[in-house]
Amino acid sequence: MEEILKEVLMEKEELRLKNIELEKDLEFYKSILEMRNSCIFNLHEKTKKGERVWIDIINAETKELLELDMDDEIKEWLKPIKCEK
């Protein structure tokens, strides 16, 4: 009986933690509506000091990109565009 109670309590705690995680995800994805001057397809999910943020690659300035946690995609965005003749 005690073993079953431990299992139920562990499962309850796992579900509580999962619920908290899902609530954070929901709030983050709802925050996309706050991006007033951006098209959704221009928005990318990135991290800044470990926190998830939306970045509009079209409207983002170099300074904003440098503040993000660096990854290969951001490095590519920072490369200058070559003009061809």
ZAKOLVO-325447 format. One record per residue: x, y, z of N, C-alpha, C in turn; residue in three letters; residue number from 1. Coordinates in steps of 0.1 Angstrom, whole numbers, plus 5000, padded with zeros to 4 digits. Example, Ala and Ser with C-alpha at 12.3 -4.5 7.8 and 13.67 -1.06 7.14 Angstrom:
// residues 2
<atom><n_px>5132</n_px><n_py>4943</n_py><n_pz>5078</n_pz><ca_px>5123</ca_px><ca_py>4955</ca_py><ca_pz>5078</ca_pz><c_px>5132</c_px><c_py>4967</c_py><c_pz>5078</c_pz><res>ALA</res><n>1</n></atom>
<atom><n_px>5128</n_px><n_py>4978</n_py><n_pz>5071</n_pz><ca_px>5137</ca_px><ca_py>4989</ca_py><ca_pz>5071</ca_pz><c_px>5129</c_px><c_py>5000</c_py><c_pz>5079</c_pz><res>SER</res><n>2</n></atom>
//
This chain:
// residues 85
<atom><n_px>5008</n_px><n_py>4988</n_py><n_pz>5000</n_pz><ca_px>5000</ca_px><ca_py>5000</ca_py><ca_pz>5000</ca_pz><c_px>5009</c_px><c_py>5013</c_py><c_pz>5000</c_pz><res>MET</res><n>1</n></atom>
<atom><n_px>5019</n_px><n_py>5012</n_py><n_pz>5008</n_pz><ca_px>5028</ca_px><ca_py>5024</ca_py><ca_pz>5009</ca_pz><c_px>5035</c_px><c_py>5026</c_py><c_pz>4996</c_pz><res>GLU</res><n>2</n></atom>
<atom><n_px>5039</n_px><n_py>5015</n_py><n_pz>4989</n_pz><ca_px>5046</ca_px><ca_py>5016</ca_py><ca_pz>4976</ca_pz><c_px>5036</c_px><c_py>5023</c_py><c_pz>4966</c_pz><res>GLU</res><n>3</n></atom>
<atom><n_px>5024</n_px><n_py>5020</n_py><n_pz>4966</n_pz><ca_px>5014</ca_px><ca_py>5025</ca_py><ca_pz>4956</ca_pz><c_px>5013</c_px><c_py>5040</c_py><c_pz>4959</c_pz><res>ILE</res><n>4</n></atom>
<atom><n_px>5012</n_px><n_py>5044</n_py><n_pz>4972</n_pz><ca_px>5011</ca_px><ca_py>5058</ca_py><ca_pz>4976</ca_pz><c_px>5023</c_px><c_py>5066</c_py><c_pz>4971</c_pz><res>LEU</res><n>5</n></atom>
<atom><n_px>5035</n_px><n_py>5060</n_py><n_pz>4972</n_pz><ca_px>5047</ca_px><ca_py>5067</ca_py><ca_pz>4967</ca_pz><c_px>5047</c_px><c_py>5069</c_py><c_pz>4952</c_pz><res>LYS</res><n>6</n></atom>
<atom><n_px>5042</n_px><n_py>5059</n_py><n_pz>4945</n_pz><ca_px>5041</ca_px><ca_py>5060</ca_py><ca_pz>4930</ca_pz><c_px>5031</c_px><c_py>5071</c_py><c_pz>4926</c_pz><res>GLU</res><n>7</n></atom>
<atom><n_px>5020</n_px><n_py>5071</n_py><n_pz>4933</n_pz><ca_px>5010</ca_px><ca_py>5081</ca_py><ca_pz>4930</ca_pz><c_px>5015</c_px><c_py>5095</c_py><c_pz>4933</c_pz><res>VAL</res><n>8</n></atom>
<atom><n_px>5022</n_px><n_py>5097</n_py><n_pz>4944</n_pz><ca_px>5028</ca_px><ca_py>5110</ca_py><ca_pz>4947</ca_pz><c_px>5038</c_px><c_py>5114</c_py><c_pz>4937</c_pz><res>LEU</res><n>9</n></atom>
<atom><n_px>5047</n_px><n_py>5105</n_py><n_pz>4933</n_pz><ca_px>5057</ca_px><ca_py>5108</ca_py><ca_pz>4923</ca_pz><c_px>5050</c_px><c_py>5112</c_py><c_pz>4910</c_pz><res>MET</res><n>10</n></atom>
<atom><n_px>5040</n_px><n_py>5105</n_py><n_pz>4906</n_pz><ca_px>5033</ca_px><ca_py>5108</ca_py><ca_pz>4893</ca_pz><c_px>5026</c_px><c_py>5122</c_py><c_pz>4894</c_pz><res>GLU</res><n>11</n></atom>
<atom><n_px>5021</n_px><n_py>5124</n_py><n_pz>4906</n_pz><ca_px>5014</ca_px><ca_py>5137</ca_py><ca_pz>4908</ca_pz><c_px>5025</c_px><c_py>5149</c_py><c_pz>4907</c_pz><res>LYS</res><n>12</n></atom>
<atom><n_px>5036</n_px><n_py>5147</n_py><n_pz>4912</n_pz><ca_px>5047</ca_px><ca_py>5157</ca_py><ca_pz>4912</ca_pz><c_px>5052</c_px><c_py>5159</c_py><c_pz>4897</c_pz><res>GLU</res><n>13</n></atom>
<atom><n_px>5053</n_px><n_py>5148</n_py><n_pz>4890</n_pz><ca_px>5057</ca_px><ca_py>5148</ca_py><ca_pz>4876</ca_pz><c_px>5047</c_px><c_py>5156</c_py><c_pz>4868</c_pz><res>GLU</res><n>14</n></atom>
<atom><n_px>5034</n_px><n_py>5153</n_py><n_pz>4870</n_pz><ca_px>5023</ca_px><ca_py>5160</ca_py><ca_pz>4863</ca_pz><c_px>5023</c_px><c_py>5175</c_py><c_pz>4867</c_pz><res>LEU</res><n>15</n></atom>
<atom><n_px>5026</n_px><n_py>5178</n_py><n_pz>4879</n_pz><ca_px>5026</ca_px><ca_py>5192</ca_py><ca_pz>4883</ca_pz><c_px>5037</c_px><c_py>5200</c_py><c_pz>4876</c_pz><res>ARG</res><n>16</n></atom>
<atom><n_px>5049</n_px><n_py>5194</n_py><n_pz>4875</n_pz><ca_px>5060</ca_px><ca_py>5200</ca_py><ca_pz>4869</ca_pz><c_px>5058</c_px><c_py>5201</c_py><c_pz>4854</c_pz><res>LEU</res><n>17</n></atom>
<atom><n_px>5052</n_px><n_py>5191</n_py><n_pz>4848</n_pz><ca_px>5048</ca_px><ca_py>5192</ca_py><ca_pz>4834</ca_pz><c_px>5038</c_px><c_py>5203</c_py><c_pz>4831</c_pz><res>LYS</res><n>18</n></atom>
<atom><n_px>5028</n_px><n_py>5205</n_py><n_pz>4840</n_pz><ca_px>5018</ca_px><ca_py>5215</ca_py><ca_pz>4839</ca_pz><c_px>5025</c_px><c_py>5229</c_py><c_pz>4839</c_pz><res>ASN</res><n>19</n></atom>
<atom><n_px>5034</n_px><n_py>5231</n_py><n_pz>4848</n_pz><ca_px>5042</ca_px><ca_py>5244</ca_py><ca_pz>4849</ca_pz><c_px>5049</c_px><c_py>5246</c_py><c_pz>4836</c_pz><res>ILE</res><n>20</n></atom>
<atom><n_px>5056</n_px><n_py>5236</n_py><n_pz>4831</n_pz><ca_px>5063</ca_px><ca_py>5237</ca_py><ca_pz>4818</ca_pz><c_px>5054</c_px><c_py>5241</c_py><c_pz>4807</c_pz><res>GLU</res><n>21</n></atom>
<atom><n_px>5042</n_px><n_py>5235</n_py><n_pz>4806</n_pz><ca_px>5033</ca_px><ca_py>5237</ca_py><ca_pz>4795</ca_pz><c_px>5027</c_px><c_py>5251</c_py><c_pz>4796</c_pz><res>LEU</res><n>22</n></atom>
<atom><n_px>5025</n_px><n_py>5256</n_py><n_pz>4809</n_pz><ca_px>5020</ca_px><ca_py>5270</ca_py><ca_pz>4811</ca_pz><c_px>5030</c_px><c_py>5280</c_py><c_pz>4806</c_pz><res>GLU</res><n>23</n></atom>
<atom><n_px>5043</n_px><n_py>5277</n_py><n_pz>4808</n_pz><ca_px>5053</ca_px><ca_py>5286</ca_py><ca_pz>4804</ca_pz><c_px>5053</c_px><c_py>5287</c_py><c_pz>4788</c_pz><res>LYS</res><n>24</n></atom>
<atom><n_px>5052</n_px><n_py>5275</n_py><n_pz>4782</n_pz><ca_px>5052</ca_px><ca_py>5274</ca_py><ca_pz>4768</ca_pz><c_px>5040</c_px><c_py>5282</c_py><c_pz>4762</c_pz><res>ASP</res><n>25</n></atom>
<atom><n_px>5029</n_px><n_py>5280</n_py><n_pz>4768</n_pz><ca_px>5017</ca_px><ca_py>5287</ca_py><ca_pz>4763</ca_pz><c_px>5018</c_px><c_py>5302</c_py><c_pz>4764</c_pz><res>LEU</res><n>26</n></atom>
<atom><n_px>5024</n_px><n_py>5307</n_py><n_pz>4775</n_pz><ca_px>5026</ca_px><ca_py>5321</ca_py><ca_pz>4777</ca_pz><c_px>5036</c_px><c_py>5326</c_py><c_pz>4766</c_pz><res>GLU</res><n>27</n></atom>
<atom><n_px>5046</n_px><n_py>5319</n_py><n_pz>4764</n_pz><ca_px>5056</ca_px><ca_py>5323</ca_py><ca_pz>4754</ca_pz><c_px>5050</c_px><c_py>5323</c_py><c_pz>4740</c_pz><res>PHE</res><n>28</n></atom>
<atom><n_px>5042</n_px><n_py>5313</n_py><n_pz>4736</n_pz><ca_px>5036</ca_px><ca_py>5313</ca_py><ca_pz>4723</ca_pz><c_px>5025</c_px><c_py>5324</c_py><c_pz>4721</c_pz><res>TYR</res><n>29</n></atom>
<atom><n_px>5018</n_px><n_py>5327</n_py><n_pz>4732</n_pz><ca_px>5009</ca_px><ca_py>5338</ca_py><ca_pz>4732</ca_pz><c_px>5015</c_px><c_py>5351</c_py><c_pz>4730</c_pz><res>LYS</res><n>30</n></atom>
<atom><n_px>5028</n_px><n_py>5352</n_py><n_pz>4735</n_pz><ca_px>5035</ca_px><ca_py>5365</ca_py><ca_pz>4734</ca_pz><c_px>5038</c_px><c_py>5369</c_py><c_pz>4719</c_pz><res>SER</res><n>31</n></atom>
<atom><n_px>5036</n_px><n_py>5360</n_py><n_pz>4710</n_pz><ca_px>5038</ca_px><ca_py>5363</ca_py><ca_pz>4696</ca_pz><c_px>5029</c_px><c_py>5373</c_py><c_pz>4691</c_pz><res>ILE</res><n>32</n></atom>
<atom><n_px>5017</n_px><n_py>5374</n_py><n_pz>4698</n_pz><ca_px>5007</ca_px><ca_py>5384</ca_py><ca_pz>4694</ca_pz><c_px>5012</c_px><c_py>5399</c_py><c_pz>4698</c_pz><res>LEU</res><n>33</n></atom>
<atom><n_px>5022</n_px><n_py>5400</n_py><n_pz>4706</n_pz><ca_px>5027</ca_px><ca_py>5413</ca_py><ca_pz>4710</ca_pz><c_px>5036</c_px><c_py>5419</c_py><c_pz>4699</c_pz><res>GLU</res><n>34</n></atom>
<atom><n_px>5040</n_px><n_py>5411</n_py><n_pz>4690</n_pz><ca_px>5050</ca_px><ca_py>5415</ca_py><ca_pz>4679</ca_pz><c_px>5042</c_px><c_py>5422</c_py><c_pz>4669</c_pz><res>MET</res><n>35</n></atom>
<atom><n_px>5038</n_px><n_py>5434</n_py><n_pz>4671</n_pz><ca_px>5029</ca_px><ca_py>5442</ca_py><ca_pz>4663</ca_pz><c_px>5034</c_px><c_py>5445</c_py><c_pz>4648</c_pz><res>ARG</res><n>36</n></atom>
<atom><n_px>5047</n_px><n_py>5448</n_py><n_pz>4647</n_pz><ca_px>5052</ca_px><ca_py>5452</ca_py><ca_pz>4634</ca_pz><c_px>5059</c_px><c_py>5441</c_py><c_pz>4626</c_pz><res>ASN</res><n>37</n></atom>
<atom><n_px>5056</n_px><n_py>5429</n_py><n_pz>4630</n_pz><ca_px>5063</ca_px><ca_py>5417</ca_py><ca_pz>4624</ca_pz><c_px>5053</c_px><c_py>5408</c_py><c_pz>4618</c_pz><res>SER</res><n>38</n></atom>
<atom><n_px>5058</n_px><n_py>5402</n_py><n_pz>4607</n_pz><ca_px>5050</ca_px><ca_py>5391</ca_py><ca_pz>4601</ca_pz><c_px>5054</c_px><c_py>5378</c_py><c_pz>4608</c_pz><res>CYS</res><n>39</n></atom>
<atom><n_px>5045</n_px><n_py>5369</n_py><n_pz>4610</n_pz><ca_px>5048</ca_px><ca_py>5357</ca_py><ca_pz>4618</ca_pz><c_px>5059</c_px><c_py>5349</c_py><c_pz>4612</c_pz><res>ILE</res><n>40</n></atom>
<atom><n_px>5059</n_px><n_py>5348</n_py><n_pz>4598</n_pz><ca_px>5069</ca_px><ca_py>5340</ca_py><ca_pz>4592</ca_pz><c_px>5083</c_px><c_py>5346</c_py><c_pz>4593</c_pz><res>PHE</res><n>41</n></atom>
<atom><n_px>5085</n_px><n_py>5358</n_py><n_pz>4597</n_pz><ca_px>5098</ca_px><ca_py>5364</ca_py><ca_pz>4599</ca_pz><c_px>5103</c_px><c_py>5362</c_py><c_pz>4613</c_pz><res>ASN</res><n>42</n></atom>
<atom><n_px>5094</n_px><n_py>5357</n_py><n_pz>4622</n_pz><ca_px>5098</ca_px><ca_py>5355</ca_py><ca_pz>4636</ca_pz><c_px>5105</c_px><c_py>5342</c_py><c_pz>4638</c_pz><res>LEU</res><n>43</n></atom>
<atom><n_px>5115</n_px><n_py>5342</n_py><n_pz>4646</n_pz><ca_px>5123</ca_px><ca_py>5330</ca_py><ca_pz>4650</ca_pz><c_px>5124</c_px><c_py>5330</c_py><c_pz>4665</c_pz><res>HIS</res><n>44</n></atom>
<atom><n_px>5123</n_px><n_py>5318</n_py><n_pz>4670</n_pz><ca_px>5124</ca_px><ca_py>5316</ca_py><ca_pz>4685</ca_pz><c_px>5139</c_px><c_py>5314</c_py><c_pz>4688</c_pz><res>GLU</res><n>45</n></atom>
<atom><n_px>5145</n_px><n_py>5323</n_py><n_pz>4696</n_pz><ca_px>5159</ca_px><ca_py>5322</ca_py><ca_pz>4700</ca_pz><c_px>5159</c_px><c_py>5324</c_py><c_pz>4715</c_pz><res>LYS</res><n>46</n></atom>
<atom><n_px>5171</n_px><n_py>5323</n_py><n_pz>4721</n_pz><ca_px>5173</ca_px><ca_py>5326</ca_py><ca_pz>4735</ca_pz><c_px>5182</c_px><c_py>5337</c_py><c_pz>4737</c_pz><res>THR</res><n>47</n></atom>
<atom><n_px>5179</n_px><n_py>5344</n_py><n_pz>4748</n_pz><ca_px>5187</ca_px><ca_py>5356</ca_py><ca_pz>4753</ca_pz><c_px>5190</c_px><c_py>5353</c_py><c_pz>4768</c_pz><res>LYS</res><n>48</n></atom>
<atom><n_px>5202</n_px><n_py>5350</n_py><n_pz>4771</n_pz><ca_px>5206</ca_px><ca_py>5347</ca_py><ca_pz>4785</ca_pz><c_px>5197</c_px><c_py>5335</c_py><c_pz>4790</c_pz><res>LYS</res><n>49</n></atom>
<atom><n_px>5195</n_px><n_py>5326</n_py><n_pz>4781</n_pz><ca_px>5188</ca_px><ca_py>5314</ca_py><ca_pz>4785</ca_pz><c_px>5173</c_px><c_py>5315</c_py><c_pz>4784</c_pz><res>GLY</res><n>50</n></atom>
<atom><n_px>5167</n_px><n_py>5327</n_py><n_pz>4783</n_pz><ca_px>5153</ca_px><ca_py>5329</ca_py><ca_pz>4782</ca_pz><c_px>5149</c_px><c_py>5329</c_py><c_pz>4767</c_pz><res>GLU</res><n>51</n></atom>
<atom><n_px>5137</n_px><n_py>5323</n_py><n_pz>4764</n_pz><ca_px>5132</ca_px><ca_py>5323</ca_py><ca_pz>4750</ca_pz><c_px>5127</c_px><c_py>5337</c_py><c_pz>4747</c_pz><res>ARG</res><n>52</n></atom>
<atom><n_px>5130</n_px><n_py>5341</n_py><n_pz>4734</n_pz><ca_px>5125</ca_px><ca_py>5354</ca_py><ca_pz>4729</ca_pz><c_px>5122</c_px><c_py>5352</c_py><c_pz>4714</c_pz><res>VAL</res><n>53</n></atom>
<atom><n_px>5113</n_px><n_py>5361</n_py><n_pz>4709</n_pz><ca_px>5110</ca_px><ca_py>5361</ca_py><ca_pz>4695</ca_pz><c_px>5120</c_px><c_py>5372</c_py><c_pz>4689</c_pz><res>TRP</res><n>54</n></atom>
<atom><n_px>5125</n_px><n_py>5368</n_py><n_pz>4677</n_pz><ca_px>5134</ca_px><ca_py>5378</ca_py><ca_pz>4670</ca_pz><c_px>5128</c_px><c_py>5379</c_py><c_pz>4656</c_pz><res>ILE</res><n>55</n></atom>
<atom><n_px>5126</n_px><n_py>5391</n_py><n_pz>4651</n_pz><ca_px>5122</ca_px><ca_py>5394</ca_py><ca_pz>4638</ca_pz><c_px>5134</c_px><c_py>5396</c_py><c_pz>4629</c_pz><res>ASP</res><n>56</n></atom>
<atom><n_px>5138</n_px><n_py>5386</n_py><n_pz>4621</n_pz><ca_px>5150</ca_px><ca_py>5387</ca_py><ca_pz>4614</ca_pz><c_px>5151</c_px><c_py>5398</c_py><c_pz>4604</c_pz><res>ILE</res><n>57</n></atom>
<atom><n_px>5139</n_px><n_py>5403</n_py><n_pz>4599</n_pz><ca_px>5139</ca_px><ca_py>5414</ca_py><ca_pz>4590</ca_pz><c_px>5141</c_px><c_py>5427</c_py><c_pz>4597</c_pz><res>ILE</res><n>58</n></atom>
<atom><n_px>5135</n_px><n_py>5429</n_py><n_pz>4608</n_pz><ca_px>5136</ca_px><ca_py>5442</ca_py><ca_pz>4615</ca_pz><c_px>5147</c_px><c_py>5442</c_py><c_pz>4626</c_pz><res>ASN</res><n>59</n></atom>
<atom><n_px>5154</n_px><n_py>5431</n_py><n_pz>4628</n_pz><ca_px>5164</ca_px><ca_py>5431</ca_py><ca_pz>4639</ca_pz><c_px>5177</c_px><c_py>5438</c_py><c_pz>4635</c_pz><res>ALA</res><n>60</n></atom>
<atom><n_px>5182</n_px><n_py>5446</n_py><n_pz>4644</n_pz><ca_px>5195</ca_px><ca_py>5452</ca_py><ca_pz>4642</ca_pz><c_px>5206</c_px><c_py>5443</c_py><c_pz>4647</c_pz><res>GLU</res><n>61</n></atom>
<atom><n_px>5218</n_px><n_py>5446</n_py><n_pz>4642</n_pz><ca_px>5230</ca_px><ca_py>5438</ca_py><ca_pz>4646</ca_pz><c_px>5232</c_px><c_py>5438</c_py><c_pz>4661</c_pz><res>THR</res><n>62</n></atom>
<atom><n_px>5229</n_px><n_py>5449</n_py><n_pz>4667</n_pz><ca_px>5231</ca_px><ca_py>5450</ca_py><ca_pz>4682</ca_pz><c_px>5221</c_px><c_py>5439</c_py><c_pz>4689</c_pz><res>LYS</res><n>63</n></atom>
<atom><n_px>5209</n_px><n_py>5438</n_py><n_pz>4684</n_pz><ca_px>5200</ca_px><ca_py>5429</ca_py><ca_pz>4690</ca_pz><c_px>5204</c_px><c_py>5414</c_py><c_pz>4687</c_pz><res>GLU</res><n>64</n></atom>
<atom><n_px>5209</n_px><n_py>5412</n_py><n_pz>4676</n_pz><ca_px>5214</ca_px><ca_py>5398</ca_py><ca_pz>4672</ca_pz><c_px>5226</c_px><c_py>5394</c_py><c_pz>4681</c_pz><res>LEU</res><n>65</n></atom>
<atom><n_px>5235</n_px><n_py>5404</n_py><n_pz>4684</n_pz><ca_px>5246</ca_px><ca_py>5401</ca_py><ca_pz>4692</ca_pz><c_px>5243</c_px><c_py>5399</c_py><c_pz>4707</c_pz><res>LEU</res><n>66</n></atom>
<atom><n_px>5231</n_px><n_py>5403</n_py><n_pz>4711</n_pz><ca_px>5227</ca_px><ca_py>5401</ca_py><ca_pz>4725</ca_pz><c_px>5221</c_px><c_py>5387</c_py><c_pz>4727</c_pz><res>GLU</res><n>67</n></atom>
<atom><n_px>5218</n_px><n_py>5380</n_py><n_pz>4716</n_pz><ca_px>5212</ca_px><ca_py>5367</ca_py><ca_pz>4717</ca_pz><c_px>5223</c_px><c_py>5356</c_py><c_pz>4720</c_pz><res>LEU</res><n>68</n></atom>
<atom><n_px>5218</n_px><n_py>5345</n_py><n_pz>4725</n_pz><ca_px>5227</ca_px><ca_py>5334</ca_py><ca_pz>4727</ca_pz><c_px>5231</c_px><c_py>5329</c_py><c_pz>4713</c_pz><res>ASP</res><n>69</n></atom>
<atom><n_px>5244</n_px><n_py>5329</n_py><n_pz>4710</n_pz><ca_px>5249</ca_px><ca_py>5326</ca_py><ca_pz>4697</ca_pz><c_px>5247</c_px><c_py>5312</c_py><c_pz>4693</c_pz><res>MET</res><n>70</n></atom>
<atom><n_px>5242</n_px><n_py>5310</n_py><n_pz>4680</n_pz><ca_px>5241</ca_px><ca_py>5297</ca_py><ca_pz>4674</ca_pz><c_px>5245</c_px><c_py>5298</c_py><c_pz>4660</c_pz><res>ASP</res><n>71</n></atom>
<atom><n_px>5245</n_px><n_py>5287</n_py><n_pz>4652</n_pz><ca_px>5249</ca_px><ca_py>5288</ca_py><ca_pz>4638</ca_pz><c_px>5240</c_px><c_py>5297</c_py><c_pz>4630</c_pz><res>ASP</res><n>72</n></atom>
<atom><n_px>5227</n_px><n_py>5296</n_py><n_pz>4632</n_pz><ca_px>5218</ca_px><ca_py>5304</ca_py><ca_pz>4624</ca_pz><c_px>5220</c_px><c_py>5319</c_py><c_pz>4627</c_pz><res>GLU</res><n>73</n></atom>
<atom><n_px>5223</n_px><n_py>5323</n_py><n_pz>4639</n_pz><ca_px>5225</ca_px><ca_py>5338</ca_py><ca_pz>4642</ca_pz><c_px>5239</c_px><c_py>5342</c_py><c_pz>4635</c_pz><res>ILE</res><n>74</n></atom>
<atom><n_px>5249</n_px><n_py>5333</n_py><n_pz>4636</n_pz><ca_px>5261</ca_px><ca_py>5336</ca_py><ca_pz>4629</ca_pz><c_px>5259</c_px><c_py>5339</c_py><c_pz>4615</c_pz><res>LYS</res><n>75</n></atom>
<atom><n_px>5251</n_px><n_py>5331</n_py><n_pz>4608</n_pz><ca_px>5248</ca_px><ca_py>5332</ca_py><ca_pz>4594</ca_pz><c_px>5241</c_px><c_py>5346</c_py><c_pz>4592</c_pz><res>GLU</res><n>76</n></atom>
<atom><n_px>5232</n_px><n_py>5349</n_py><n_pz>4600</n_pz><ca_px>5224</ca_px><ca_py>5362</ca_py><ca_pz>4599</ca_pz><c_px>5234</c_px><c_py>5374</c_py><c_pz>4600</c_pz><res>TRP</res><n>77</n></atom>
<atom><n_px>5245</n_px><n_py>5373</n_py><n_pz>4608</n_pz><ca_px>5254</ca_px><ca_py>5384</ca_py><ca_pz>4610</ca_pz><c_px>5264</c_px><c_py>5385</c_py><c_pz>4598</c_pz><res>LEU</res><n>78</n></atom>
<atom><n_px>5265</n_px><n_py>5375</n_py><n_pz>4590</n_pz><ca_px>5274</ca_px><ca_py>5377</ca_py><ca_pz>4578</ca_pz><c_px>5269</c_px><c_py>5387</c_py><c_pz>4569</c_pz><res>LYS</res><n>79</n></atom>
<atom><n_px>5279</n_px><n_py>5395</n_py><n_pz>4564</n_pz><ca_px>5274</ca_px><ca_py>5405</ca_py><ca_pz>4554</ca_pz><c_px>5269</c_px><c_py>5399</c_py><c_pz>4541</c_pz><res>PRO</res><n>80</n></atom>
<atom><n_px>5260</n_px><n_py>5405</n_py><n_pz>4534</n_pz><ca_px>5255</ca_px><ca_py>5400</ca_py><ca_pz>4522</ca_pz><c_px>5264</c_px><c_py>5405</c_py><c_pz>4510</c_pz><res>ILE</res><n>81</n></atom>
<atom><n_px>5268</n_px><n_py>5396</n_py><n_pz>4502</n_pz><ca_px>5277</ca_px><ca_py>5399</ca_py><ca_pz>4491</ca_pz><c_px>5269</c_px><c_py>5404</c_py><c_pz>4479</c_pz><res>LYS</res><n>82</n></atom>
<atom><n_px>5273</n_px><n_py>5415</n_py><n_pz>4473</n_pz><ca_px>5266</ca_px><ca_py>5420</ca_py><ca_pz>4461</ca_pz><c_px>5273</c_px><c_py>5414</c_py><c_pz>4449</c_pz><res>CYS</res><n>83</n></atom>
<atom><n_px>5265</n_px><n_py>5409</n_py><n_pz>4440</n_pz><ca_px>5271</ca_px><ca_py>5403</ca_py><ca_pz>4428</ca_pz><c_px>5268</c_px><c_py>5412</c_py><c_pz>4416</c_pz><res>GLU</res><n>84</n></atom>
<atom><n_px>5277</n_px><n_py>5413</n_py><n_pz>4407</n_pz><ca_px>5275</ca_px><ca_py>5421</ca_py><ca_pz>4395</ca_pz><c_px>5269</c_px><c_py>5414</c_py><c_pz>4384</c_pz><res>LYS</res><n>85</n></atom>
//
